[in-house]
């Protein structure tokens, strides 16, 4: 099928407040495995052993200088914010699907950009993520809970055995 699951629109929510019409762009978290090269005796070539994941972060840009978002910078440790990103996917055959990313984290950066008379002033935000869940329709694609060592991909908890072995 041509043109399947094309992102046609999005909205960002910060601490329960929606920013429809004020979102310029959103960069989802990049999922990167942390690996270590290993070559033991009797091996012809090294392998990449998965040792976990790289840190998760995301970014979004608003076209407003929102005082609430600016004021959410600098939360103390252990006190994080909920973020929700909602997308609308549409296929050429008319099928539509909702895409939701639930994130818990804290602002790493609030960049208020350059201000010029007669031009939009952007508010670029970078978020350090401790929890990430992506749902497409009713399907949970990813659920990553860093603190609780949960890593679910397409409904399979890949770290259940690790938690059991560690008594978690």
C-alpha positions as CSV (number, residue, x, y, z in Angstrom):
1,X,0.0,0.0,0.0
2,X,1.3,3.5,-0.9
3,X,1.6,6.1,1.8
4,X,1.0,4.2,5.0
5,X,0.9,5.7,8.5
6,X,1.9,9.2,7.4
7,X,2.1,11.6,10.4
8,X,-0.4,14.4,9.5
9,X,-0.6,16.3,12.8
10,X,0.6,16.4,16.4
11,X,0.0,18.0,19.8
12,X,2.3,18.2,22.8
13,X,1.1,18.3,26.4
14,X,3.3,19.4,29.2
15,X,2.2,18.6,32.8
16,X,-1.4,18.2,31.5
17,X,-1.5,21.5,29.5
18,X,-2.0,21.1,25.7
19,X,-0.2,23.2,23.1
20,X,-2.2,22.6,20.0
21,X,-1.5,25.3,17.4
22,X,1.7,26.3,19.3
23,X,3.9,23.3,18.5
24,X,6.5,24.0,15.8
25,X,8.2,20.6,15.9
26,X,8.9,17.5,18.0
27,X,11.9,15.2,17.9
28,X,11.0,11.8,19.5
29,X,13.6,9.9,21.7
30,X,16.2,8.1,19.7
31,X,16.5,4.5,20.8
32,X,20.1,3.4,20.8
33,X,21.5,0.2,22.3
34,X,24.7,0.5,24.4
35,X,27.0,-2.2,23.2
36,X,30.5,-3.5,24.0
37,X,32.7,-5.3,21.6
38,X,33.6,-8.8,22.7
39,X,35.9,-11.3,21.1
40,X,36.7,-14.4,23.2
41,X,39.1,-17.3,22.5
42,X,38.0,-19.4,19.6
43,X,36.0,-16.6,18.0
44,X,36.8,-15.6,14.4
45,X,35.4,-12.0,14.8
46,X,34.1,-9.9,17.6
47,X,30.4,-9.6,18.5
48,X,28.5,-6.6,19.9
49,X,27.1,-7.5,23.3
50,X,24.1,-5.4,24.4
51,X,24.8,-3.8,27.7
52,X,21.7,-1.6,28.0
53,X,20.6,1.5,26.3
54,X,21.9,5.0,25.8
55,X,20.1,7.8,27.7
56,X,16.7,8.8,26.4
57,X,15.8,12.4,25.6
58,X,13.4,14.3,23.3
59,X,13.0,17.8,22.1
60,X,10.1,20.0,21.0
61,X,9.7,23.6,20.0
62,X,6.8,26.0,20.8
63,X,6.1,29.3,19.1
64,X,5.0,30.8,22.3
65,X,7.0,32.1,25.3
66,X,4.8,30.1,27.7
67,X,5.4,31.1,31.4
68,X,4.3,27.7,32.7
69,X,6.7,25.8,30.5
70,X,9.6,28.2,31.3
71,X,8.7,27.9,35.0
72,X,8.8,24.1,34.9
73,X,12.6,24.2,34.3
74,X,14.7,23.2,37.3
75,X,12.5,20.7,39.1
76,X,14.3,19.0,42.0
77,X,15.5,15.4,41.8
78,X,12.8,12.9,42.2
79,X,10.2,15.3,41.0
80,X,9.5,14.9,37.3
81,X,6.9,16.1,34.8
82,X,4.5,14.2,32.6
83,X,4.7,14.8,28.9
84,X,2.2,13.4,26.3
85,X,2.7,13.7,22.6
86,X,-0.2,12.8,20.4
87,X,0.0,12.2,16.7
88,X,-2.5,11.5,13.9
89,X,-1.4,8.9,11.4
90,X,-3.3,8.5,8.1
91,X,-2.8,6.0,5.2
92,X,-3.7,6.5,1.6
93,X,-6.6,4.1,1.9
94,X,-8.2,6.4,4.5
95,X,-7.2,4.4,7.6
96,X,-6.4,6.6,10.6
97,X,-4.5,5.7,13.7
98,X,-3.7,7.5,16.9
99,X,-0.1,7.6,18.1
100,X,0.6,8.4,21.7
101,X,3.9,8.8,23.5
102,X,3.8,9.1,27.3
103,X,6.9,10.5,28.8
104,X,8.1,11.2,32.3
105,X,11.1,13.4,32.7
106,X,12.6,16.8,33.4
107,X,13.7,19.7,31.3
108,X,17.4,19.6,30.5
109,X,17.3,22.8,28.4
110,X,14.9,25.7,27.8
111,X,16.3,27.7,24.9
112,X,14.4,30.9,24.3
113,X,16.2,31.6,21.0
114,X,16.8,34.9,19.4
115,X,14.1,37.6,19.6
116,X,13.5,39.9,16.6
117,X,10.7,42.4,16.1
118,X,8.0,41.0,13.7
119,X,9.3,37.4,13.9
120,X,8.2,34.4,15.9
121,X,10.2,33.8,19.0
122,X,10.7,30.1,19.6
123,X,10.9,28.2,22.9
124,X,13.0,25.1,22.3
125,X,12.8,22.5,25.1
126,X,14.9,19.4,25.7
127,X,13.7,16.7,28.1
128,X,15.7,14.0,29.9
129,X,13.4,10.9,29.9
130,X,13.1,8.3,32.7
131,X,9.9,6.7,31.4
132,X,8.8,6.3,27.8
133,X,5.7,4.5,26.4
134,X,4.6,4.5,22.8
135,X,1.2,3.3,21.8
136,X,-0.2,3.0,18.2
137,X,-3.9,2.5,18.3
138,X,-4.3,-0.2,20.9
139,X,-0.8,-1.7,20.4
140,X,1.9,-0.8,23.0
141,X,5.1,-0.8,20.9
142,X,7.5,0.3,23.6
143,X,7.4,0.7,27.3
144,X,10.8,1.7,28.9
145,X,10.9,2.4,32.6
146,X,14.6,3.2,33.4
147,X,14.3,3.2,37.2
148,X,12.3,0.0,37.4
149,X,14.3,-1.9,34.7
150,X,11.3,-2.5,32.5
151,X,11.8,-2.8,28.7
152,X,8.8,-4.0,26.8
153,X,8.8,-4.3,23.0
154,X,5.6,-5.3,21.2
155,X,4.2,-6.8,24.5
156,X,7.3,-8.8,25.4
157,X,9.0,-7.8,28.6
158,X,12.7,-8.3,27.7
159,X,14.0,-7.7,31.2
160,X,11.5,-9.8,33.2
161,X,14.2,-12.5,33.7
162,X,16.8,-10.0,34.7
163,X,14.5,-8.5,37.3
164,X,13.7,-12.0,38.6
165,X,17.3,-13.0,38.9
166,X,18.1,-9.7,40.7
167,X,15.1,-10.1,43.1
168,X,13.4,-7.0,41.8
